[in-house]
Amino acid sequence: MSIFYQKSIRSSKEFLAKLDALLHAYPQDANYGLLNLLESHDTDRLPSMIINPNRDYDRQSSFRYNPQYDTRKPNAKERNLQKLITLFQMTYIGSPMIYYGAEAGMWGADDPDNRKPMLWADLKYDNETPLSRKGISYKVEFDSSLFNYHKTLISIRKQSKAIKFGSFKPIYLPNNAVCYERKFEDDTVVVVLNPSDSKISLALEGLSGTWRDELSGEILYSNPASTPKLQISLRAYSGIVLRKISDSLSK
């Protein structure tokens, strides 16, 4: 996750190289069964990791041991980063595990802050005043947008053999975009992630035929030139899941 909010990895090329090294550290069959988790009862919550970057994973992760740790509620930008990282999790090799409440918008430091009562859509909660920001309170409520986003990603994964069982091929792009292909038999998916704070435009070369953005439902057609390519634009902290639906360009 380093490229999304840490400074330890500065380029998508380095990030993809580390992923490739990890995949080759285990037998191929084992990679598909390994738990693919972002947070747990032994770590701080993902939104709070994003708020408190540039630490070793699961280190200095609570206000109790780190007075500088900020336990405030995540803002819109940090929620977008959370969604982007979850998009990566749900389209990567392995068995994704969602820690309870991640889909509901829960945040917090390490134990015991990461073990708060579950948030439910039909309940109302008192505001929360974090130790790191005395005098400031934050509204606590079920995040329906984040919940629906998780449902969408899970549905996309369930419907794609390429994402569940397919190979993983890094695709190196400019603008520090993270891109990879998942492929299984006749099912091909290409994922592009923009971890930067600005909009990017890219030409994905070699992608011929007709593709569908699984997040929006938009249909994209490759340029019928001698070198086929797809033109895409991604806003800051966003991604796209492209699934090939036809070899032809007919509309």
Backbone as a ProteinNet text record, in pm:
[ID]
protein_1_A
[PRIMARY]
MSIFYQKSIRSSKEFLAKLDALLHAYPQDANYGLLNLLESHDTDRLPSMIINPNRDYDRQSSFRYNPQYDTRKPNAKERNLQKLITLFQMTYIGSPMIYYGAEAGMWGADDPDNRKPMLWADLKYDNETPLSRKGISYKVEFDSSLFNYHKTLISIRKQSKAIKFGSFKPIYLPNNAVCYERKFEDDTVVVVLNPSDSKISLALEGLSGTWRDELSGEILYSNPASTPKLQISLRAYSGIVLRKISDSLSK
[TERTIARY]
81.2	0	84.7	215.9	304.2	285.6	262.2	255	132.5	31.1	-93.3	-85.8	-10.2	-5	127.1	224.3	353.9	455.4	570.6	678.4	789.3	771.2	876.9	889.2	780.2	784	736.1	817.5	790.1	742.3	743.7	703.3	620.1	532.7	451.2	538.8	647.7	738.4	796.5	837.9	892.9	785.3	665	554	521.4	509.5	478	590.3	714.7	828.1	822.9	782.8	771	658.1	547.8	438.7	485.2	558.5	608.3	701.6	786.1	877.6	800.7	695.4	614	543.8	493.7	425.7	520.7	646.5	744.3	805.5	767.4	819.6	739.8	625.7	539.1	505.7	469.8	422.5	300.8	287.7	180.5	42.8	17.6	-113.6	-141.9	-38.3	-57.8	-102	-54	-87.9	-238.4	-308.6	-452.3	-532.6	-470.9	-540.1	-501.4	-395.1	-349.8	-451	-472.8	-562.3	-505.3	-586.9	-548	-622.1	-558.4	-626.4	-550.9	-625.5	-569.2	-561.2	-650.6	-656.9	-713.8	-694.4	-746.2	-756.2	-789.4	-798	-660.4	-554.4	-418.7	-352.2	-425.3	-368.1	-463	-414.8	-506	-594.3	-703.9	-795.5	-732.5	-769.6	-711.4	-725.4	-843	-850.9	-753.3	-731.9	-638.9	-493.8	-465.3	-332.1	-304.8	-406.5	-392.1	-370.8	-442.6	-428.6	-290.8	-232.3	-102.6	-0.8	48.6	136.1	281.7	363.4	509	552.4	487.6	528.3	544.1	621.8	624.3	486.6	448.6	316.4	298.9	188.3	153.7	259.1	315.4	410	364.8	381.9	341.4	197.5	112	-21.1	-133.4	-99.2	-203.8	-157.6	-253.6	-223.9	-154.4	-177.9	-119.1	32.8	84.9	229	289.2	204.3	250.8	161.7	201.7	118.3	87.5	163	139.4	34.2	-9.8	-107.5	-241.9	-295.7	-419.3	-537.6	-633.2	-747.2	-874.6	-858.7	-975.4	-1046.4	-1164	-1241.7	-1177.9	-1173.3	-1115.9	-1200.1	-1131.8	-1202	-1230.9	-1287.5	-1329	-1210.6	-1099	-980.3	-932.9	-929.5	-882.1	-979.4	-1106.9	-1203.9	-1181.7	-1149.5	-1121.9	-999.4	-897.9	-779.9	-816.4	-900.6	-946.9	-1017.1	-1101.8	-1171.8	-1073.1	-972.9	-874.8	-796.1	-755	-680	-768.4	-895	-987.9	-1009.5	-1011.2	-1019.9	-900.4	-782.1	-663.1	-679.2	-720.7	-738.6	-832.9	-943.3	-1046.6	-1013.7	-910.5	-873.1	-736.2	-677.6	-545.4	-560.9	-450.2	-447.7	-469	-536.8	-556.6	-703	-727.1	-863.3	-888.9	-960.4	-980.5	-1056.5	-1007.7	-1075.3	-1110	-1236.4	-1280.5	-1301.9	-1226.2	-1242.5	-1374.3	-1444.2	-1578.2	-1576.8	-1672.5	-1686.2	-1609.9	-1517	-1443.8	-1541	-1639.5	-1738.5	-1837.5	-1842.6	-1936.5	-1872.6	-1739.9	-1671.9	-1603.1	-1580.3	-1516.8	-1370.8	-1324.6	-1185	-1133	-1002.2	-948.1	-806.1	-740.7	-604.1	-604.3	-488.7	-476.1	-556.3	-553	-625.7	-618.2	-732.3	-868	-951	-890.9	-966.2	-1018.1	-948.6	-989.6	-1099.4	-1146.3	-1248.2	-1374.1	-1405.1	-1526.5	-1650.7	-1765	-1889.3	-1917.8	-1977.2	-2010.2	-2106.5	-2089.3	-2182.5	-2294.1	-2418.5	-2533.4	-2612.9	-2670.8	-2740.7	-2865.7	-2927	-3054.1	-3037.6	-2914	-2889.6	-2825.7	-2849.3	-2785.1	-2681.3	-2572.1	-2460.2	-2422.8	-2364	-2310.4	-2189.3	-2161.3	-2039.8	-1916.7	-1804.6	-1679	-1579.1	-1517.2	-1412.5	-1280.9	-1189.6	-1064.2	-968.5	-884.4	-784.4	-687.8	-664.1	-566.4	-619.2	-749.9	-809.2	-917.8	-875.1	-969.2	-1048.6	-1176.6	-1263	-1328.6	-1286.3	-1345	-1417.4	-1540.9	-1616.5	-1650.4	-1664.4	-1691.8	-1817.4	-1896.7	-2019.8	-1988.5	-2050.7	-2033	-2160.1	-2146.2	-2262.7	-2219.6	-2312.7	-2291.9	-2268.3	-2162.1	-2127.2	-2187.9	-2304.7	-2374.8	-2301.2	-2233.1	-2158	-2044.1	-1970.3	-1859.8	-1912.3	-2023.7	-2085	-2123.5	-2188.5	-2229.2	-2109	-2001.9	-1879.7	-1821.5	-1819.3	-1772	-1859.1	-1990	-2080.6	-2051.2	-2025.2	-1994.5	-1866.7	-1762.3	-1634.4	-1646.9	-1720	-1739.1	-1813.6	-1914	-1989.9	-1900.8	-1817.5	-1725.6	-1632.7	-1579.7	-1487.3	-1556.8	-1676.8	-1749.1	-1781.7	-1802	-1842.7	-1725.1	-1602.8	-1486.4	-1393.3	-1381.4	-1285.4	-1142.1	-1120.5	-985.8	-939.8	-1029.8	-992.9	-979.8	-1065	-1060.8	-945.6	-922.3	-829	-714.5	-717	-627.6	-484.2	-404.5	-264.6	-256.2	-138.4	-113.5	3.9	-22.4	81.9	92.5	206.4	223.6	230.7	170.9	179.9	235.2	348.4	415.6	368.9	317.7	262.6	329.9	320.5	371.4	275.6	306.1	221	206.2	294.9	292.6	164.5	93.6	-26.8	11.7	-69.4	-50.3	-144.7	-89.2	-170.9	-129.5	-228.2	-198.5	-312.5	-275.5	-372.3	-397.9	-525.1	-565	-630.5	-586.4	-636.8	-655.5	-772.9	-801.5	-886.1	-829.1	-896	-938.8	-1069.4	-1112.9	-1157.6	-1131.3	-1169.5	-1045.4	-1048.6	-935.6	-982.6	-911.5	-941.6	-813.4	-823.1	-710.5	-752.7	-672	-700.2	-599.1	-647.6	-560	-596.2	-496.6	-516.4	-435.9	-497	-428.1	-410.4	-292.3	-270.5	-226.6	-226.4	-178.5	-292.8	-255.9	-355.5	-401.1	-378.7	-422.6	-478	-558.4	-617.1	-509.1	-521.1	-426.5	-502.8	-439.8	-493.3	-390.4	-436.2	-345.4	-395.5	-300.6	-330.9	-281.7	-374.1	-339.5	-318.1	-193.2	-160.9	-174.1	-210.2	-220.1	-353.4	-446.2	-577.9	-675.6	-690.5	-779.8	-919.7	-1017	-1153	-1236.9	-1341.6	-1438.8	-1426.6	-1426.5	-1406.5	-1517.6	-1543.2	-1643.4	-1578.5	-1605.4	-1565.1	-1662.3	-1615.1	-1703.4	-1758.2	-1694.8	-1743.6	-1857.7	-1847.1	-1948.1	-2041.8	-2000.4	-2078.3	-2049.6	-1961.6	-1929.1	-1857.3	-1891.7	-1827.4	-1717.9	-1599.6	-1486.6	-1440.6	-1404.1	-1357.5	-1214.3	-1130.8	-992	-982.3	-878.8	-851.5	-820.2	-893	-870.8	-746.7	-652.1	-527.4	-441.1	-325	-236.7	-191.6	-177.3	-144.8	-267.8	-345.2	-468.4	-439.4	-526.7	-509	-643.1	-653.2	-769.7	-728.7	-807.7	-782.9	-869.2	-805.5	-880.8	-832	-918.2	-882.7	-928.6	-844.9	-877.8	-860.3	-960.4	-946.4	-852.8	-813.2	-722.6	-780.6	-693.8	-730.1	-849.2	-842.1	-950.2	-891.4	-976.3	-930.3	-1037.8	-999.9	-1092.2	-1065.9	-1172	-1162.2	-1218.2	-1130.4	-1169.5	-1178.5	-1293.3	-1312.8	-1342.2	-1267.6	-1286.2	-1413.8	-1500.8	-1628.6	-1641	-1547.9	-1553	-1420.2	-1383	-1262.8	-1289.6	-1417.3	-1452.4	-1474.3	-1491.4	-1515.7	-1657.3	-1743.1	-1879.5	-1956.9	-2035.5	-2113.1	-2260.8
-120.6	0	125.7	108.8	223.2	334.9	300.4	405.1	494.6	447.9	523	636.6	617	724.4	733	648.6	654.5	721.1	755.7	811.1	709.2	588.1	488.2	434.5	437.2	397.8	516.2	560.3	685.3	667.6	545.5	527.7	401.4	401.7	283.9	166.9	196.5	90.6	16.6	90.7	28.5	-50.9	4.9	-62.8	-194.9	-193.6	-315.2	-417.7	-371.1	-462	-532.9	-460.6	-522.2	-624.5	-592.9	-689.8	-816.6	-799.2	-913.7	-999.1	-933.3	-1006.6	-1086.3	-1027.7	-1098.5	-1218.8	-1203	-1314.2	-1430.8	-1400.4	-1506	-1562.4	-1506.8	-1556.6	-1676.6	-1703.4	-1813.7	-1899.7	-2026.5	-2108.5	-2043.1	-2056.2	-1988.1	-2020.7	-2148.9	-2187.1	-2124.2	-2105.1	-2048	-1902.8	-1829.8	-1687.7	-1664	-1755.5	-1736.7	-1767.5	-1835.5	-1868.4	-1781.5	-1703.1	-1619.4	-1509.6	-1483.8	-1376	-1242.5	-1167.1	-1036.1	-931.2	-885.2	-794.9	-663.4	-557.9	-424	-381.8	-432.9	-396.9	-514.4	-516.2	-625.3	-578.8	-673	-641.5	-613.4	-637.9	-614.9	-493.1	-415.7	-296.4	-178.4	-59.7	53.7	37.4	111.7	107.2	175.7	128.6	182.4	334	393.7	540	610.8	553.1	614.5	592	481.9	465	576.7	609.2	713.7	849.8	875.8	1002.2	1014.2	900.5	897.7	820.7	879.5	807	801.5	736.3	735.6	673.8	561.7	479.1	336.4	255.6	114.2	55.6	-44.7	-105.7	-156.8	-119.5	-161	-117.9	0.1	56.7	198	234.9	367.7	397.1	298.5	303.8	333.5	392.7	433.3	554.9	632.1	752.2	715.9	595.3	549.6	542.5	496.3	482.2	591	664.6	769.1	892	987.8	1106.2	1187.9	1165.6	1238.7	1171.5	1052.1	979	1051.5	1078.4	1155.6	1061.1	1063.1	971.2	1040.9	1148.1	1220.1	1139.3	1188.8	1128.7	1161.2	1065.5	1093.1	1191.9	1273.2	1368.2	1305.1	1382.2	1328.6	1275.6	1347	1301.8	1168	1154.3	1030.7	915.9	946	842.4	795.8	887.6	848.9	759	788.5	702.4	564.4	561.6	434.4	352.3	417.2	347.9	296.1	376.9	336	213.9	214.6	101.1	-23.8	-6.1	-119.1	-172.9	-84.8	-127.5	-214.3	-174.3	-256.9	-392.7	-393.6	-518.2	-613.7	-561.3	-645.4	-692.2	-636.6	-678	-745	-767	-829	-978.8	-1050.1	-1193.5	-1217.4	-1326.8	-1363	-1368.6	-1389.5	-1396.6	-1273.1	-1173.2	-1048.1	-1070.9	-1007.8	-1012.9	-871.3	-848.3	-717.2	-724.1	-646.6	-641	-570.7	-620.9	-568.3	-415.8	-352.4	-207.9	-128.3	-192.7	-119.1	-67.5	-150.8	-114.1	-9.4	9.1	103.6	238.7	247.8	375.2	391	282.5	293.2	334.1	414	456.5	437.2	447.5	435.8	384.5	406.3	360.5	211.5	161.5	20.9	-4.7	-129	-175.5	-74.8	-36.8	-89.2	-8	95.8	187	117.6	11.3	-60.9	-162.9	-167.8	-266.6	-198.6	-83	-11.9	-93.4	-61.4	-127.7	-102.7	-200.8	-192.1	-76.5	-14.4	88.8	24.8	63	10.6	125.7	102.3	208.8	257	172.2	208.5	260.7	288.4	339.9	478	556.6	686.8	679.5	754.7	745.7	883.7	885.2	1009.7	1051.9	1180.6	1229.3	1176.4	1173.4	1124.8	1239.1	1250.5	1350.2	1277.2	1279.3	1205.3	1271.1	1190	1242.6	1336.3	1310.5	1390.8	1528.8	1549.2	1678.8	1715.5	1743.5	1774.7	1900.3	1893.2	2006.6	2001.7	1906.3	1890.7	1756.6	1757.8	1633.4	1603.5	1475.4	1430.4	1344	1362.3	1285.5	1140	1050.5	906.9	853.1	796.8	744.4	642.2	558.4	458.1	528	487.8	549.3	465.7	505	426.7	428.7	539.7	547.7	446.8	438.4	343.3	200.2	177.9	45.4	-0.3	87.2	52.5	32.9	107.2	90.5	-49	-93.6	-229.1	-332.8	-313.2	-406.8	-413.9	-298.3	-294.7	-371.1	-348	-415.7	-566.2	-607.3	-750.6	-814.6	-745.8	-797	-809.8	-709	-713.3	-832.8	-854.5	-965.7	-1100.2	-1114.9	-1241.7	-1278.3	-1177.4	-1202	-1220.3	-1206.5	-1213.9	-1327.5	-1427.1	-1534.7	-1482.2	-1380.3	-1324	-1266.2	-1195	-1135.2	-1242	-1342.7	-1446.7	-1544.7	-1584.6	-1694.3	-1658.9	-1539.9	-1510.8	-1476.8	-1468.3	-1428.2	-1279.7	-1238.9	-1098.2	-1048.8	-949.8	-895.6	-744.4	-695.6	-550.6	-481.2	-364.1	-279.9	-145.1	-107.5	14.1	134.1	234.2	354	478.8	591.1	717.7	774.5	892.3	963.4	889.6	792.7	717.6	636.8	610.6	528	382.5	313.7	171.1	93.8	5.3	-67.3	-213.6	-301.4	-443.8	-514.8	-626.3	-709.2	-837	-874.4	-1003.4	-1081.3	-1204.9	-1281.7	-1427.4	-1482.3	-1624.1	-1671.1	-1763.1	-1814	-1696.7	-1680.8	-1574.1	-1447.7	-1441.2	-1323.9	-1239.2	-1113.5	-1021.9	-894.5	-856.4	-734.3	-653.8	-524	-432.7	-328.7	-314	-220	-106.2	16.7	134.4	216.3	249.9	325.3	454.4	562.1	691.5	731.1	705.7	739.9	884.5	964.9	1102.8	1197.5	1320.6	1420.3	1507.8	1461.5	1538.1	1443.9	1498.2	1421.1	1380.6	1260.3	1214.5	1163.7	1172.9	1118.2	1023	907.6	803.2	738.6	687.9	605.3	464.6	371.4	232.6	159.4	143.1	82.8	-69.1	-125.5	-270	-328.3	-242.9	-292.4	-277.4	-381.1	-376.6	-421	-387.3	-433.3	-339.3	-396.2	-320	-357	-254	-273.4	-203.6	-254	-192.2	-153.1	-30.3	14.1	-48.3	-143.2	-217.6	-132.6	-20.2	67	157.1	207.1	301.5	241.3	131.3	71.5	131.8	231.8	297.3	200.5	206.6	124.9	206.6	147.4	214.4	132.3	202.5	138	180.4	83.5	117.3	192.8	272.3	344.8	243.3	244.6	143.6	168.6	243.7	269.7	144	155.1	38.5	-7.5	86.2	51.1	77.6	-26.6	-4.8	52.3	140.8	200	250.6	255.9	313.4	443	546.2	674.2	682.1	707.2	719.7	839.7	890.3	996.6	953.7	979.1	942.7	1063.8	1093.5	1201.6	1157.1	1249.8	1218.4	1108.8	1018.2	911.3	829.3	788.9	708	597.4	504.9	395.3	350.9	260.3	207.4	58.1	-18.6	-162.7	-189.3	-218.6	-239.9	-389.3	-432	-572.7	-583.7	-669.2	-685.1	-763.2	-705.2	-771.4	-814.6	-768.1	-808.3	-777.4	-861.5	-834.2	-731.4	-709.8	-617.6	-477.1	-382.4	-242.9	-200.7	-296.1	-261.5	-203.9	-98.9	-31.3	-69.1
0	0	0	3.1	24.9	-76.3	-202.1	-304.7	-285.7	-215.5	-203.9	-101.6	4.7	104.5	181.1	149.4	213.7	121.5	177.1	96.4	72.8	127.3	115.4	-26.7	-104.2	-244.9	-327.3	-421.3	-490.5	-634.2	-686.5	-825.7	-840.9	-941.3	-968.6	-1012.9	-1082	-1126	-1006.4	-905.5	-784.9	-711.1	-704.3	-637.4	-706	-839.1	-913.2	-902.9	-897.7	-882.2	-747	-642.9	-510.9	-508.4	-575	-584.4	-654.8	-763.5	-839.7	-754.4	-674.6	-587.1	-481.7	-427.3	-328.3	-389.7	-511.5	-577.9	-602.2	-629.7	-655.8	-527.7	-413.4	-286.1	-235.7	-297.7	-256.9	-378.4	-356	-468.4	-532.6	-662.4	-734.8	-678.6	-649.6	-598.8	-463	-382.4	-249.1	-256.3	-356.7	-367.5	-376.5	-442.5	-462.4	-336.1	-240.2	-116.2	1.3	-14.8	96	126.8	256.1	296.3	251	182.8	130.5	213.4	322.4	413.9	426.9	457.2	472	617.1	699	840.9	917.2	1048.7	1130.6	1275.5	1364.1	1506.9	1566.9	1491.5	1540.4	1478	1399.5	1335.6	1353.8	1320.5	1312.4	1188.9	1185.7	1072.9	951.7	832.1	709.2	698	722.1	711	804.5	923.1	1017.7	976.4	907.3	849	749.1	669.6	568.1	633.5	742.4	814.3	878.4	916.6	985.5	901.3	792.1	699.4	747.1	663.2	680.4	812.7	846.2	959.2	907.9	978.5	946.3	975.6	898.3	915.1	1057.5	1120.2	1255.8	1358.4	1339.7	1436.3	1471.2	1598.7	1645.4	1601.8	1621.9	1561.7	1660.4	1773.6	1866.9	1945.5	1993	2070.6	2201.5	2248.7	2374.6	2365.3	2251.4	2233.6	2145.6	2079	1988.5	2005.4	2089	2115.2	1990.1	1882	1757.7	1670.3	1710.3	1629.1	1633.3	1515.8	1503.6	1482.3	1573.4	1565.1	1517.4	1442.4	1390.7	1282	1243.9	1136.4	1001.2	908	775.5	696.7	614.7	528.6	392.4	300.7	170.2	90.1	91.3	18.6	72.8	203.1	265	240.4	232.5	196.3	52.3	-37	-175.5	-183.5	-103	-98.5	-43.8	57.4	111.6	3.5	-74.2	-182.2	-286.7	-319.6	-420.1	-373.2	-247.2	-192.6	-187.9	-155.7	-154.7	-295.8	-393.8	-533.8	-570.1	-526.5	-549.2	-481.4	-355.8	-281.8	-354.3	-405.3	-465	-606.4	-666.7	-802.3	-805.7	-688.9	-680	-653.3	-666	-637.9	-488.1	-455	-315.7	-278.5	-150	-97.5	-11.8	-64.9	9.2	140.1	245.7	375	418	449.2	495.5	646.3	719.8	865.1	897	996.9	1024.9	1037.7	975	985.8	882.8	811.1	707.2	602.5	569.9	468.8	520.1	651.5	712.3	741.3	723.7	743.8	877.2	949.9	1081.3	1069	1162.8	1167.3	1309	1329.1	1464.1	1466.2	1579.1	1600.2	1633.1	1675.8	1714.1	1842.5	1886.5	2003.7	2120.3	2177.9	2156.6	2056.7	1997.5	1910.9	1785.6	1744	1623.7	1651.4	1775.5	1813.4	1867.6	1812.4	1853	1814.6	1875.2	1834.2	1686.2	1623.1	1481.5	1454.4	1337.5	1292.5	1209.9	1241.2	1168.5	1109.1	992.8	920.3	992.5	1073.7	1137.1	1280.1	1320.8	1455.2	1449.8	1554.4	1568.1	1679.4	1663.1	1755.6	1808.3	1927.6	1981.5	1899.9	1898.7	1834.8	1908.1	1837.3	1894.6	1907.3	2024.3	2047.3	2069.2	1972.5	1985.4	2083.9	2147.9	2240.4	2170.2	2041.9	1967.7	1932.5	1947.6	1911	2012.5	2132	2238.9	2204.1	2232.3	2204.7	2068.4	1983.9	1850.8	1845.7	1803.9	1794.3	1648.9	1618.7	1482.3	1481.6	1378.1	1365.5	1333.5	1404.1	1382.5	1318	1198.7	1127.4	1023.6	986	882.1	748.7	677.9	549.5	436.4	390.2	287.5	154.1	122.3	-3	-4	104.6	114.6	114.2	180.8	184.4	43.7	-31.5	-167.9	-258.9	-234.5	-313.3	-290.2	-166.4	-137.2	-207.5	-205.4	-272.2	-421.7	-482	-625.3	-655.3	-576.9	-600.1	-580.7	-479.7	-455.7	-572.8	-623.7	-738.4	-861.4	-885.8	-999.9	-987.7	-868.8	-847.9	-867.7	-813.8	-823.3	-967.4	-1052.6	-1190.3	-1286.1	-1236.5	-1325.2	-1285	-1372.6	-1348	-1352.5	-1434.1	-1444.8	-1311.9	-1242.7	-1114.3	-1006.4	-1009	-905.7	-925.4	-1049.9	-1074.3	-1168.6	-1226.4	-1337.5	-1302.4	-1407.4	-1394.6	-1361.2	-1318.8	-1284.9	-1367.9	-1452.1	-1539.1	-1518.3	-1465.9	-1450.2	-1585.9	-1594.9	-1714.3	-1670	-1726.5	-1681	-1762.5	-1691	-1753.3	-1696.9	-1770	-1716.1	-1611.6	-1563.4	-1466.4	-1334.3	-1309.1	-1183.6	-1163.9	-1271.7	-1262.7	-1238.5	-1160.1	-1133.4	-1224.6	-1304.9	-1402.1	-1405.9	-1416.9	-1428.4	-1500.5	-1562.7	-1634.9	-1557	-1545.5	-1490.8	-1604.8	-1624.9	-1740.1	-1701.9	-1741.1	-1722.5	-1840	-1918.6	-2038.5	-2127	-2152.9	-2243.8	-2169.5	-2040.5	-1960.3	-1932.4	-1976	-1957.3	-1888.5	-1784.3	-1709.4	-1694.6	-1718.5	-1697.7	-1594.7	-1491	-1382.7	-1389.3	-1378.6	-1375.2	-1251.8	-1172.2	-1048.5	-1053.3	-1010.6	-1003.8	-857.5	-798.7	-658	-636.2	-742.1	-731.3	-696.5	-662.6	-622.6	-738.5	-861.9	-978.8	-1085.4	-1174.3	-1282.7	-1382.1	-1438.6	-1539.5	-1661.3	-1778.1	-1902.7	-1960	-2005.8	-2050.6	-2179	-2257.1	-2373.5	-2343	-2330.8	-2301.1	-2432.2	-2469.7	-2598.9	-2593.8	-2707.4	-2720.3	-2678.5	-2634.6	-2593.3	-2709.2	-2787.3	-2902.5	-2863.6	-2946.5	-2925.1	-2841.5	-2780.7	-2703.1	-2555.3	-2470.5	-2327.1	-2249.8	-2130.1	-2043.1	-1910.6	-1868.7	-1735.7	-1635.6	-1558.5	-1469.1	-1355.1	-1325.6	-1219.1	-1265.2	-1387.6	-1437.1	-1540.9	-1603.9	-1711.4	-1847.9	-1853.9	-1981.2	-2075	-2203.6	-2305.6	-2372.7	-2386.6	-2449.5	-2568.4	-2675.1	-2797	-2823.9	-2859.5	-2888.3	-3020	-3030.8	-3154.4	-3264.2	-3375.8	-3479.8	-3564.4	-3512.4	-3585.2	-3583.8	-3647.4	-3656.5	-3518	-3425.2	-3287.3	-3201.3	-3168.2	-3092.1	-2953.9	-2910.6	-2778.3	-2726.6	-2594.8	-2528.8	-2461.2	-2479.5	-2414	-2287.8	-2174.2	-2049.5	-1970.1	-1884.6	-1790.5	-1652.1	-1553.4	-1416.2	-1326.4	-1246.9	-1150.2	-1037.6	-954.5	-844	-754.6	-712.1	-619	-669.3	-795.2	-851.4	-938	-978.9	-1062.1	-1158.8	-1247.1	-1346.5	-1361.7	-1380.1	-1403.6	-1542.4	-1637.2	-1776.3	-1805.3	-1855.4	-1889.8	-2038.2	-2105.2	-2249.2	-2275.5	-2360.7	-2389.3	-2534.6	-2621	-2761.6	-2828.6	-2925.4	-3004.2	-3112.5	-3144	-3251.9	-3198.2	-3292	-3256.4	-3290.2	-3323.2	-3363.4	-3246.3	-3275.2	-3172.2	-3184
[MASK]
+++++++++++++++++++++++++++++++++++++++++++++++++++++++++++++++++++++++++++++++++++++++++++++++++++++++++++++++++++++++++++++++++++++++++++++++++++++++++++++++++++++++++++++++++++++++++++++++++++++++++++++++++++++++++++++++++++++++++++++++++++++++++++

